[in-house]
Amino acid sequence: MFKERPIVIIAYVVCTVMAVLAVTPFFWVLMTALKPDPEINAWPPHILPIAPTLEHFHRILGEENFLRYILNSLIIALCSMTAILFSSSLAGFIFAKYKFPGRGVLFAIILATAIIPLEVYIIPLYLMVFGVRMMNSYLALVFPFVIMTFGVFFMRQVIMSIPDELLEAARIDGANEFWIYVRVVLALSKSGLMALGVFAFSEAWANFIWPLVVVTSKDMYTTELGLATYQRQFFIEYGPISAGAVISILPMLIVFALLRRHIMKGIATSGLRG
């Protein structure tokens, strides 16, 4: 017991330092959003605002069209999350519980696509979207985010931990495969689905490159594109950008705070069987 205490103390110190380093940028952005312009441009800079103000938040939410950008991002993120949860859980169920020729090779090919970033195949995607005249639409914005390779792998690991005896019992009772998928597999994979949902939501919410390519009007801007409009040719409006950044991360923080226990449980149980 005595030998373990120094290790535990070191672990707590390291985790605390890493947590502080991770939170510091967000704290700095929040403080910048509360500063008036003279304080933002002051040198040397100070962390806490001397005369806190909400003028940047008022400008973002009142004068600009930022609420529309938030709505666009929310629609895209929710649609993408729903599609990824369905496709990943269904594919994970098939790879985890069914045996068929070439299963290992097909799964390896799917995993290999995870190392290919969106920027590599963004031109073929653009040509496809442009060819079917989907430009500047929600469908075009969601199109690259309906399938997630990591989601297939993650849900496969989660579903593999479900005992095969439960599925066999359902089949003996006369249940078809889709009923088993909906009523048994999904019901026992709630923690994994919640964890994957947060990952899928954050990926679609924070994407910048793809909306920049397919959006042609301001009405379809996402929060990331909306924030980019405050970066002018010769100067940057740090106050509105910081206020918009604070507003844009609130949905993800709220979702994570509400589902953190299920998220941790889903991540922990995903590697029990391989």
C-alpha positions in Angstrom: 0.0 0.0 0.0 2.8 2.4 0.9 4.6 1.7 -2.4 1.5 2.5 -4.4 0.9 5.9 -2.8 3.8 7.7 -4.7 2.5 6.3 -8.0 -1.0 7.4 -7.2 0.2 10.9 -6.2 2.3 11.2 -9.4 -0.7 10.1 -11.5 -3.0 12.7 -9.9 -0.4 15.4 -10.4 0.2 14.5 -14.1 -3.6 14.3 -14.7 -4.1 17.7 -13.0 -1.4 19.4 -15.0 -2.8 18.0 -18.3 -6.3 19.1 -17.3 -5.1 22.6 -16.6 -3.3 22.7 -19.9 -6.4 21.5 -21.8 -8.7 24.0 -20.1 -6.5 27.1 -20.3 -7.2 27.9 -24.0 -10.9 27.7 -23.4 -10.6 29.9 -20.3 -8.5 32.4 -22.3 -11.1 32.6 -25.1 -13.9 33.1 -22.5 -12.0 36.0 -20.9 -11.2 37.5 -24.3 -14.9 37.4 -25.1 -15.7 39.4 -22.0 -13.1 42.1 -22.6 -13.8 45.4 -24.5 -11.6 46.1 -27.6 -9.1 48.3 -25.8 -8.3 45.6 -23.3 -8.0 42.9 -26.0 -5.4 45.0 -27.8 -3.6 46.1 -24.6 0.1 45.1 -24.1 1.1 43.3 -22.0 -2.1 41.3 -22.0 -3.9 40.5 -18.8 -6.0 37.4 -18.2 -9.0 38.7 -16.4 -11.1 41.6 -17.9 -10.8 44.9 -16.0 -14.2 46.1 -17.2 -16.2 43.0 -18.3 -18.7 43.5 -21.0 -21.2 41.5 -23.1 -21.0 43.7 -26.1 -19.4 41.0 -28.3 -22.1 38.5 -27.4 -24.8 41.1 -28.2 -23.2 41.8 -31.5 -22.9 38.1 -32.4 -26.5 37.3 -31.4 -28.2 40.5 -32.3 -26.5 42.3 -35.2 -25.1 39.4 -37.1 -26.8 36.3 -38.5 -25.0 34.0 -36.1 -28.2 32.3 -34.8 -28.9 31.1 -38.4 -25.3 29.7 -38.5 -25.9 27.8 -35.2 -29.2 26.4 -36.5 -27.4 25.2 -39.7 -24.7 23.5 -37.7 -27.2 21.9 -35.4 -29.2 20.5 -38.3 -26.1 19.1 -40.0 -24.7 17.7 -36.8 -27.9 16.0 -35.7 -28.5 14.5 -39.2 -24.9 13.3 -39.4 -25.1 11.8 -35.9 -28.3 9.9 -36.6 -26.9 8.5 -39.9 -23.6 7.5 -38.3 -25.3 5.8 -35.3 -27.5 3.8 -37.7 -24.8 2.8 -40.2 -22.2 2.1 -37.6 -24.4 0.0 -35.3 -25.8 -2.0 -38.2 -22.4 -2.6 -39.8 -20.9 -3.3 -36.3 -23.6 -5.9 -35.6 -22.9 -7.6 -38.9 -19.1 -7.8 -38.4 -19.5 -8.8 -34.8 -22.1 -11.5 -35.0 -22.2 -12.9 -38.5 -19.6 -15.1 -40.2 -19.3 -14.9 -44.0 -16.5 -15.3 -46.5 -14.1 -12.4 -46.7 -15.4 -10.8 -43.4 -11.8 -10.1 -42.1 -10.6 -8.7 -45.5 -13.6 -6.4 -45.8 -13.3 -5.2 -42.3 -9.6 -4.5 -42.8 -10.4 -2.5 -45.9 -12.9 -0.4 -44.0 -10.4 0.2 -41.2 -7.7 1.2 -43.8 -10.0 4.0 -45.0 -9.6 5.6 -41.5 -6.1 6.8 -42.3 -7.3 8.8 -45.4 -8.3 12.4 -44.5 -11.2 14.2 -46.1 -8.8 16.5 -47.9 -7.5 13.6 -50.0 -10.9 12.8 -51.7 -12.6 16.1 -51.3 -12.4 16.8 -55.1 -14.2 13.6 -56.1 -16.8 14.4 -53.5 -17.2 17.9 -54.8 -17.6 16.6 -58.4 -20.3 14.1 -57.2 -22.2 16.8 -55.3 -21.9 19.3 -58.2 -22.9 16.6 -60.7 -26.2 15.9 -59.0 -26.9 19.6 -58.3 -26.8 19.3 -54.5 -24.6 22.4 -54.0 -25.6 24.8 -51.2 -28.0 22.4 -49.5 -28.2 20.5 -46.2 -27.9 17.2 -48.1 -24.6 18.3 -49.6 -23.3 19.4 -46.1 -24.2 16.1 -44.5 -23.1 13.9 -47.4 -19.5 13.1 -46.3 -20.6 12.5 -42.7 -23.1 9.7 -42.9 -20.6 6.9 -42.4 -17.7 6.9 -39.9 -15.0 4.2 -40.1 -14.2 4.6 -36.5 -17.8 4.2 -35.7 -18.0 0.8 -37.4 -14.9 -0.4 -35.5 -16.2 1.1 -32.2 -19.7 -0.4 -32.4 -18.2 -3.8 -33.5 -16.2 -3.9 -30.3 -19.2 -2.9 -28.2 -21.5 -5.5 -29.8 -18.9 -8.2 -29.5 -19.3 -8.0 -25.7 -23.0 -9.0 -26.0 -23.4 -12.7 -25.3 -24.3 -14.8 -28.3 -26.7 -16.8 -26.1 -29.1 -13.8 -25.9 -29.3 -13.6 -29.7 -29.8 -17.4 -30.0 -32.6 -17.2 -27.4 -34.3 -14.4 -29.3 -34.1 -16.5 -32.5 -35.6 -19.6 -30.7 -38.5 -17.4 -29.7 -39.2 -16.6 -33.3 -37.6 -13.1 -33.6 -36.2 -12.1 -37.0 -32.8 -10.5 -37.4 -34.0 -6.9 -37.6 -36.0 -7.3 -34.4 -32.9 -8.7 -32.7 -30.9 -5.8 -34.0 -33.4 -3.2 -32.7 -34.7 -4.8 -29.5 -31.6 -6.6 -28.3 -28.4 -5.3 -29.8 -29.3 -1.6 -29.7 -30.9 -1.9 -26.2 -27.7 -3.4 -24.8 -25.4 -0.9 -26.7 -26.8 2.3 -25.3 -23.6 3.4 -23.6 -21.6 2.8 -26.8 -24.2 4.6 -28.9 -24.1 7.6 -26.7 -20.3 7.8 -26.8 -20.3 7.4 -30.6 -23.0 10.0 -30.8 -20.9 12.6 -29.1 -17.9 11.9 -31.4 -20.1 12.0 -34.5 -21.9 15.2 -33.4 -18.6 17.0 -32.6 -17.0 16.0 -36.0 -19.9 17.3 -38.0 -20.3 20.4 -35.8 -16.6 21.5 -36.0 -16.0 20.8 -39.7 -14.8 23.7 -41.7 -13.2 22.6 -45.0 -16.3 20.8 -46.5 -18.8 23.6 -45.9 -16.3 26.1 -47.3 -16.3 24.1 -50.6 -20.0 23.4 -51.1 -21.7 26.5 -49.5 -22.3 29.5 -51.9 -24.6 31.7 -49.8 -24.5 33.1 -46.3 -27.8 31.6 -45.4 -26.2 28.2 -45.4 -23.1 29.1 -43.4 -22.2 27.0 -40.4 -20.7 28.4 -37.2 -17.2 27.7 -38.4 -17.7 29.7 -41.6 -19.5 32.4 -39.6 -16.5 32.8 -37.3 -14.2 33.0 -40.3 -16.0 36.1 -41.6 -14.5 38.1 -38.7 -11.0 37.5 -40.0 -10.6 40.5 -42.3 -7.9 41.2 -44.8 -5.8 43.4 -42.6 -7.1 42.8 -39.1 -8.9 40.2 -36.9 -11.9 41.0 -34.7 -10.8 38.9 -31.7 -13.8 39.9 -29.5 -16.6 38.6 -31.8 -14.6 35.6 -32.8 -14.1 34.7 -29.1 -17.7 35.3 -28.3 -18.8 33.1 -31.2 -16.3 30.4 -30.2 -17.8 30.3 -26.7 -21.3 30.0 -28.0 -20.3 27.3 -30.6 -18.8 25.0 -28.0 -21.7 25.2 -25.6 -23.8 22.5 -27.2 -20.9 20.0 -27.1 -20.1 20.8 -23.5 -23.8 20.4 -22.5 -24.1 17.0 -24.3 -20.8 15.8 -22.8 -21.8 16.9 -19.3 -25.2 15.1 -19.5 -23.8 11.9 -21.0 -20.3 11.7 -19.5 -21.0 8.6 -17.4 -22.4 6.7 -20.4 -19.6 7.9 -22.6 -16.9 6.7 -20.2 -18.7 3.4 -19.8 -19.0 2.9 -23.5 -15.3 3.6 -24.1 -14.3 1.3 -21.3 -16.4 -1.6 -22.4 -15.6 -1.3 -26.1 -12.3 -3.1 -25.7 -13.4 -6.0 -23.5 -13.4 -8.4 -26.4 -11.4 -8.3 -29.6 
